């Protein structure tokens, strides 16, 4: 999914600014009930939150990284996250939002395993 997204943007003349993020705390240490309350406060459909809470309460592997999901410009799997943006400013905005939200649910980012890079547009002939 990542490669396809980057190739799509580059082939249309766009830069792709990327940040590969690794969380220090594994998902099994996340305070999920805080996360569920936050989702409800952010007006996420209560049926979705109820389903996630049910899966969590039944010890489903969904929340420990067995599922890859896409949300806007964010790709995530287990304790890794990839942010994609069309500019450095947009990437910084995503990083700032992520930092705020991760702090809210007591997760920390491992800066030793976090890197940023840029993919240049493909040359058109």
N, CA, C and O of each residue as an XYZ file, in Angstrom:
500
protein
N       0.821     -1.171      0.000
C       0.000      0.000      0.000
C       0.879      1.254      0.000
O       0.589      2.223     -0.701
N       1.949      1.226      0.786
C       2.848      2.372      0.857
C       3.485      2.656     -0.498
O       3.446      3.786     -0.985
N       4.067      1.631     -1.098
C       4.747      1.809     -2.385
C       3.774      2.292     -3.461
O       4.110      3.169     -4.257
N       2.595      1.733     -3.483
C       1.589      2.140     -4.469
C       1.220      3.616     -4.286
O       1.107      4.354     -5.264
N       1.034      4.038     -3.048
C       0.680      5.432     -2.765
C       1.802      6.378     -3.194
O       1.551      7.391     -3.847
N       3.033      6.045     -2.825
C       4.172      6.893     -3.185
C       4.335      6.942     -4.700
O       4.521      8.020     -5.264
N       4.268      5.791     -5.365
C       4.402      5.757     -6.828
C       3.310      6.571     -7.511
O       3.575      7.275     -8.486
N       2.095      6.476     -7.007
C       0.975      7.220     -7.581
C       1.246      8.728     -7.517
O       1.094      9.433     -8.515
N       1.639      9.206     -6.360
C       1.896     10.644     -6.193
C       3.085     11.106     -7.021
O       3.017     12.146     -7.676
N       4.172     10.344     -6.999
C       5.374     10.716     -7.751
C       5.118     10.744     -9.248
O       5.632     11.613     -9.952
N       4.324      9.796     -9.740
C       4.058      9.740    -11.185
C       3.200     10.917    -11.652
O       3.112     11.194    -12.848
N       2.576     11.597    -10.710
C       1.750     12.772    -11.032
C       2.464     14.082    -10.707
O       1.848     15.145    -10.643
N       3.785     13.979    -10.503
C       4.597     15.173    -10.318
C       4.669     15.727     -8.914
O       5.064     16.878     -8.726
N       4.299     14.941     -7.928
C       4.292     15.431     -6.550
C       5.443     14.841     -5.740
O       5.825     13.686     -5.927
N       5.985     15.656     -4.838
C       6.890     15.134     -3.818
C       6.048     14.368     -2.804
O       4.852     14.621     -2.662
N       6.675     13.438     -2.105
C       6.005     12.746     -1.005
C       6.947     12.817      0.192
O       8.051     12.273      0.160
N       6.501     13.487      1.237
C       7.264     13.621      2.467
C       6.748     12.563      3.440
O       5.545     12.450      3.676
N       7.680     11.790      3.998
C       7.309     10.612      4.780
C       8.031     10.615      6.123
O       9.192     11.014      6.218
N       7.337     10.170      7.144
C       7.963      9.949      8.439
C       7.577      8.547      8.914
O       6.399      8.234      9.091
N       8.597      7.715      9.115
C       8.402      6.363      9.648
C       8.564      6.453     11.159
O       9.632      6.811     11.657
N       7.510      6.131     11.878
C       7.496      6.313     13.328
C       7.380      4.959     14.021
O       6.601      4.092     13.624
N       8.182      4.813     15.065
C       8.121      3.600     15.894
C       7.774      4.026     17.318
O       8.429      4.898     17.889
N       6.758      3.419     17.877
C       6.358      3.734     19.247
C       7.200      2.943     20.234
O       7.480      1.764     20.019
N       7.598      3.594     21.311
C       8.382      2.943     22.366
C       7.539      1.950     23.136
O       8.012      0.878     23.515
N       6.305      2.306     23.362
C       5.422      1.436     24.127
C       4.626      0.574     23.164
O       4.047      1.074     22.199
N       4.603     -0.698     23.427
C       3.843     -1.606     22.573
C       2.351     -1.387     22.769
O       1.919     -0.857     23.792
N       1.572     -1.800     21.783
C       0.136     -1.577     21.857
C      -0.532     -2.316     23.007
O      -1.641     -1.964     23.407
N       0.126     -3.331     23.541
C      -0.499     -4.024     24.660
C      -0.414     -3.212     25.955
O      -1.001     -3.596     26.966
N       0.322     -2.082     25.928
C       0.383     -1.232     27.113
C      -0.489      0.016     26.983
O      -0.558      0.821     27.912
N      -1.143      0.178     25.856
C      -2.012      1.338     25.639
C      -3.211      1.261     26.570
O      -3.757      0.185     26.814
N      -3.604      2.391     27.076
C      -4.814      2.457     27.894
C      -6.001      2.574     26.944
O      -6.447      3.671     26.609
N      -6.498      1.419     26.521
C      -7.523      1.385     25.483
C      -8.803      2.095     25.870
O      -9.455      2.694     25.015
N      -9.177      2.044     27.132
C     -10.431      2.688     27.524
C     -10.318      4.197     27.354
O     -11.296      4.858     27.002
N      -9.116      4.752     27.604
C      -8.888      6.178     27.326
C      -9.036      6.446     25.825
O      -9.610      7.452     25.409
N      -8.508      5.527     25.036
C      -8.598      5.656     23.582
C     -10.054      5.601     23.129
O     -10.467      6.402     22.290
N     -10.834      4.674     23.668
C     -12.243      4.555     23.279
C     -13.025      5.817     23.642
O     -13.852      6.289     22.862
N     -12.758      6.357     24.830
C     -13.426      7.593     25.233
C     -13.036      8.740     24.302
O     -13.876      9.558     23.926
N     -11.759      8.792     23.937
C     -11.305      9.834     23.006
C     -12.006      9.699     21.662
O     -12.421     10.702     21.080
N     -12.145      8.484     21.163
C     -12.840      8.268     19.890
C     -14.285      8.750     19.975
O     -14.787      9.390     19.051
N     -14.941      8.447     21.070
C     -16.320      8.917     21.256
C     -16.382     10.441     21.321
O     -17.273     11.059     20.739
N     -15.434     11.037     22.032
C     -15.391     12.500     22.129
C     -15.108     13.159     20.785
O     -15.498     14.303     20.554
N     -14.425     12.430     19.894
C     -14.134     12.941     18.549
C     -15.249     12.612     17.561
O     -15.075     12.726     16.348
N     -16.396     12.203     18.102
C     -17.592     11.904     17.300
C     -17.431     10.734     16.337
O     -18.052     10.715     15.274
N     -16.601      9.759     16.702
C     -16.533      8.517     15.939
C     -17.810      7.737     16.254
O     -18.243      7.674     17.405
N     -18.393      7.158     15.238
C     -19.653      6.422     15.400
C     -19.544      5.453     16.581
O     -18.616      4.648     16.657
N     -20.500      5.546     17.489
C     -20.458      4.719     18.704
C     -20.494      3.225     18.385
O     -19.990      2.419     19.168
N     -21.083      2.842     17.247
C     -21.091      1.425     16.865
C     -19.678      0.932     16.580
O     -19.331     -0.200     16.916
N     -18.874      1.772     15.969
C     -17.480      1.406     15.688
C     -16.707      1.281     16.996
O     -15.973      0.314     17.200
N     -16.874      2.258     17.876
C     -16.170      2.230     19.159
C     -16.621      1.033     19.988
O     -15.803      0.371     20.626
N     -17.912      0.758     19.978
C     -18.443     -0.393     20.718
C     -17.851     -1.699     20.175
O     -17.520     -2.603     20.943
N     -17.721     -1.788     18.859
C     -17.135     -2.986     18.247
C     -15.670     -3.137     18.656
O     -15.236     -4.231     19.018
N     -14.910     -2.044     18.598
C     -13.507     -2.098     19.021
C     -13.392     -2.494     20.490
O     -12.543     -3.308     20.854
N     -14.247     -1.917     21.328
C     -14.221     -2.250     22.753
C     -14.573     -3.720     22.983
O     -13.981     -4.379     23.838
N     -15.526     -4.223     22.226
C     -15.906     -5.630     22.348
C     -14.731     -6.525     21.968
O     -14.397     -7.466     22.689
N     -14.100     -6.221     20.816
C     -12.954     -7.028     20.382
C     -11.834     -6.982     21.409
O     -11.209     -7.999     21.711
N     -11.588     -5.782     21.946
C     -10.545     -5.656     22.951
C     -10.888     -6.470     24.188
O     -10.029     -7.165     24.731
N     -12.114     -6.394     24.630
C     -12.513     -7.115     25.838
C     -12.448     -8.627     25.640
O     -12.319     -9.376     26.609
N     -12.537     -9.075     24.389
C     -12.440    -10.510     24.083
C     -11.021    -10.895     23.688
O     -10.782    -11.996     23.193
N     -10.070     -9.968     23.912
C      -8.656    -10.199     23.614
C      -8.405    -10.506     22.144
O      -7.576    -11.346     21.796
N      -9.135     -9.809     21.304
C      -8.915     -9.967     19.873
C      -7.537     -9.461     19.497
O      -6.975     -8.602     20.176
N      -6.993     -9.995     18.416
C      -5.692     -9.533     17.934
C      -5.816     -8.280     17.086
O      -4.806     -7.757     16.616
N      -7.012     -7.795     16.881
C      -7.176     -6.607     16.039
C      -6.333     -5.450     16.522
O      -5.632     -4.818     15.732
N      -6.391     -5.164     17.816
C      -5.714     -3.983     18.321
C      -4.243     -4.204     18.623
O      -3.545     -3.248     18.961
N      -3.749     -5.423     18.515
C      -2.324     -5.602     18.761
C      -1.539     -5.676     17.465
O      -0.383     -6.099     17.462
N      -2.156     -5.268     16.362
C      -1.391     -5.092     15.151
C      -1.592     -6.141     14.087
O      -0.840     -6.152     13.113
N      -2.555     -7.015     14.214
C      -2.769     -8.035     13.194
C      -3.454     -7.468     11.960
O      -3.527     -8.132     10.926
N      -3.950     -6.258     12.064
C      -4.650     -5.634     10.951
C      -3.910     -4.374     10.523
O      -3.462     -3.594     11.364
N      -3.786     -4.181      9.234
C      -3.215     -2.958      8.688
C      -4.381     -2.063      8.325
O      -5.354     -2.531      7.733
N      -4.307     -0.777      8.670
C      -5.404      0.100      8.330
C      -4.884      1.402      7.732
O      -3.738      1.795      7.949
N      -5.752      2.054      6.978
C      -5.407      3.313      6.335
C      -6.374      4.371      6.816
O      -7.588      4.172      6.776
N      -5.850      5.488      7.268
C      -6.683      6.595      7.726
C      -6.038      7.880      7.229
O      -4.980      8.282      7.714
N      -6.670      8.511      6.275
C      -6.140      9.738      5.670
C      -4.749      9.467      5.115
O      -4.605      8.665      4.192
N      -3.730     10.112      5.649
C      -2.369      9.929      5.165
C      -1.532      9.117      6.147
O      -0.319      9.302      6.246
N      -2.186      8.222      6.865
C      -1.493      7.451      7.889
C      -1.647      5.960      7.603
O      -2.760      5.459      7.445
N      -0.519      5.260      7.539
C      -0.517      3.804      7.428
C       0.013      3.273      8.751
O       1.000      3.791      9.273
N      -0.623      2.255      9.296
C      -0.182      1.767     10.599
C      -0.218      0.253     10.658
O      -1.066     -0.398     10.048
N       0.738     -0.292     11.419
C       0.766     -1.720     11.699
C       1.488     -1.909     13.029
O       2.623     -1.463     13.199
N       0.833     -2.559     13.947
C       1.408     -2.838     15.276
C       1.911     -1.541     15.907
O       1.134     -0.611     16.117
N       3.223     -1.477     16.213
C       3.749     -0.280     16.873
C       4.509      0.617     15.907
O       5.339      1.425     16.322
N       4.220      0.472     14.617
C       4.843      1.307     13.594
C       3.788      2.108     12.855
O       2.655      1.662     12.674
N       4.182      3.294     12.435
C       3.268      4.199     11.771
C       4.035      4.909     10.664
O       5.215      5.223     10.825
N       3.368      5.163      9.543
C       3.973      5.925      8.456
C       3.058      7.093      8.138
O       1.881      6.908      7.827
N       3.606      8.295      8.217
C       2.867      9.495      7.857
C       3.317      9.927      6.471
O       4.518      9.978      6.203
N       2.373     10.241      5.579
C       2.695     10.707      4.235
C       2.039     12.059      4.018
O       0.893     12.271      4.414
N       2.767     12.972      3.390
C       2.232     14.313      3.164
C       2.836     14.906      1.893
O       3.904     14.478      1.455
N       2.154     15.893      1.297
C       2.643     16.507      0.069
C       3.669     17.626      0.303
O       4.235     18.151     -0.655
N       3.916     17.998      1.588
C       4.884     19.057      1.886
C       5.457     18.843      3.284
O       4.895     18.100      4.089
N       6.593     19.509      3.564
C       7.168     19.422      4.901
C       6.205     19.999      5.937
O       6.071     19.464      7.038
N       5.540     21.091      5.575
C       4.604     21.729      6.509
C       3.448     20.786      6.855
O       3.057     20.673      8.016
N       2.911     20.119      5.845
C       1.820     19.167      6.091
C       2.305     17.999      6.942
O       1.585     17.530      7.824
N       3.530     17.527      6.680
C       4.085     16.439      7.481
C       4.271     16.889      8.931
O       3.962     16.141      9.859
N       4.775     18.106      9.126
C       4.942     18.621     10.487
C       3.603     18.721     11.205
O       3.517     18.452     12.403
N       2.567     19.104     10.482
C       1.230     19.172     11.079
C       0.782     17.791     11.539
O       0.264     17.643     12.646
N       0.978     16.775     10.693
C       0.610     15.403     11.070
C       1.414     14.942     12.288
O       0.868     14.315     13.196
N       2.707     15.253     12.304
C       3.557     14.854     13.437
C       3.082     15.535     14.720
O       3.025     14.902     15.774
N       2.746     16.804     14.635
C       2.267     17.537     15.814
C       0.964     16.950     16.344
O       0.794     16.796     17.554
N       0.053     16.626     15.448
C      -1.215     16.014     15.843
C      -0.964     14.650     16.474
O      -1.536     14.327     17.515
N      -0.104     13.847     15.839
C       0.216     12.526     16.372
C       0.810     12.636     17.773
O       0.425     11.894     18.677
N       1.743     13.557     17.947
C       2.371     13.731     19.264
C       1.329     14.065     20.329
O       1.333     13.486     21.415
N       0.456     14.984     20.016
C      -0.594     15.373     20.959
C      -1.500     14.198     21.310
O      -1.798     13.965     22.482
N      -1.935     13.461     20.293
C      -2.845     12.339     20.528
C      -2.149     11.177     21.232
O      -2.737     10.543     22.108
N      -0.905     10.894     20.857
C      -0.163      9.804     21.510
C       0.065     10.116     22.979
O      -0.044      9.233     23.830
N       0.381     11.367     23.280
C       0.569     11.789     24.668
C      -0.717     11.597     25.461
O      -0.689     11.202     26.627
N      -1.832     11.880     24.821
C      -3.137     11.765     25.491
C      -3.431     10.330     25.927
O      -4.102     10.118     26.938
N      -2.934      9.339     25.172
C      -3.183      7.937     25.552
C      -1.917      7.263     26.100
O      -1.800      6.038     26.105
N      -0.970      8.101     26.564
C       0.246      7.624     27.240
C       1.145      6.753     26.369
O       1.711      5.770     26.847
N       1.276      7.106     25.108
C       2.216      6.405     24.228
C       3.372      7.348     23.914
O       3.181      8.560     23.810
N       4.562      6.792     23.766
C       5.711      7.629     23.427
C       6.382      7.099     22.166
O       6.370      5.900     21.884
N       6.966      8.025     21.421
C       7.616      7.692     20.156
C       9.089      7.441     20.416
O       9.740      8.205     21.129
N       9.615      6.371     19.836
C      11.031      6.044     19.943
C      11.765      6.814     18.852
O      11.743      6.410     17.689
N      12.417      7.923     19.213
C      13.062      8.755     18.199
C      14.300      8.095     17.598
O      14.747      8.489     16.521
N      14.860      7.091     18.283
C      16.010      6.367     17.733
C      15.615      5.521     16.524
O      16.450      5.242     15.663
N      14.352      5.114     16.455
C      13.875      4.275     15.356
C      12.913      5.024     14.441
O      12.219      4.403     13.637
N      12.863      6.338     14.551
C      11.968      7.156     13.743
C      12.794      7.951     12.740
O      13.779      8.591     13.110
N      12.393      7.912     11.469
C      13.134      8.630     10.421
C      12.161      9.333      9.481
O      11.007      8.931      9.334
N      12.659     10.396      8.848
C      11.878     11.112      7.847
C      12.657     11.090      6.531
O      13.887     11.042      6.522
N      11.917     11.126      5.424
C      12.558     11.167      4.110
C      11.609     11.780      3.100
O      10.420     11.949      3.370
N      12.139     12.108      1.948
C      11.312     12.692      0.893
C      11.563     11.918     -0.396
O      12.694     11.555     -0.720
N      10.474     11.677     -1.117
C      10.548     11.055     -2.431
C      10.278     12.143     -3.457
O       9.242     12.806     -3.406
N      11.202     12.327     -4.385
C      11.043     13.355     -5.428
C      10.095     12.853     -6.504
O       9.932     11.646     -6.687
N       9.461     13.798     -7.224
C       8.579     13.389     -8.318
C       9.374     12.679     -9.415
O      10.562     12.942     -9.602
N       8.711     11.785    -10.129
C       9.336     11.127    -11.269
C       9.416     12.127    -12.408
O       8.514     12.944    -12.595
N      10.485     12.059    -13.156
C      10.614     12.921    -14.312
C       9.654     12.467    -15.394
O       9.548     11.278    -15.696
N       8.959     13.431    -15.968
C       8.038     13.118    -17.070
C       8.729     13.395    -18.385
O       9.429     14.396    -18.540
N       8.524     12.498    -19.328
C       9.137     12.660    -20.657
C       8.155     13.269    -21.618
O       8.485     13.484    -22.784
